Every structure is written in C-alpha cells, then in structure tokens.
Amino acid sequence: MSGEDELEEIRRRKLLELQQRLAEEQRRAQVQQQLELQKQAILRRILTPEARQRLTNIKMVRPEFAAQLELQLIQLAQQGRLPIPLSDQQLKAILAQLQAGKRDIKIRRI
C-alpha cells in the first residue's frame, strides 16, 4: 500500500467517524425534542393557561429553576398529589412555599 493509499484510507475512516458522530448527535437532539414535546403536552393538561403563562415567564428569567419546577409539577401530578388543572393562584402558592425555604440575604452598608 502506498503512502497515498494509506492517506486516503485515513481520510475515509475520519469522514465515516465524523458522519457517525453527526448522526448520533441528530438522534440525541431528536429524542430530546420528543421529550420536550411530551413534557409540554403534559403541562398543557395539568396547568391552566394563566399558570402556563406564569411558568413561561419564570422560564425566561430563571430557566434552570423553571425546568426543575416543571419536572416537580409533572411528578406531583402523576402521583395524584396535585389538583388538575392547577390554577395560577395554586401555582403562586407553590412558588411562595418554595421561596419561603430560601434564606433572605440582605446587604447593609455601614
């Protein structure tokens, strides 16, 4: 095998490896998108439009917190521990309980 043939074989293997990696990333993205669509469908079922809007507003400001809250709401609904549909007032009460657990940090200038 000449040097050119070896180089061509290496290029071919690298290209194949890159194509496989790209296909795997596309599959992962597709699965992630399907999970997100399922999560949104469940949230549409368990939240009133006003509560969903509040959750969307929270997601814009604190995306990580909103993602955790969505998962918790779905789990509570699946366990039957959440009134369905959950109204905006009930969601606000849940958020107030979550915030009550946090400590208030105040900075005073002396």
Secondary structure, 3 states (H helix, E strand, C coil): CCHHHHHHHHHHHHHHHHHHHHHHHHHHHHHHHHHHHHHHHHHHHHECHHHHHHHHHHHHHCHHHHHHHHHHHHHHHHCCCCCCCECHHHHHHHHHHHHHCCCCCCCCCC
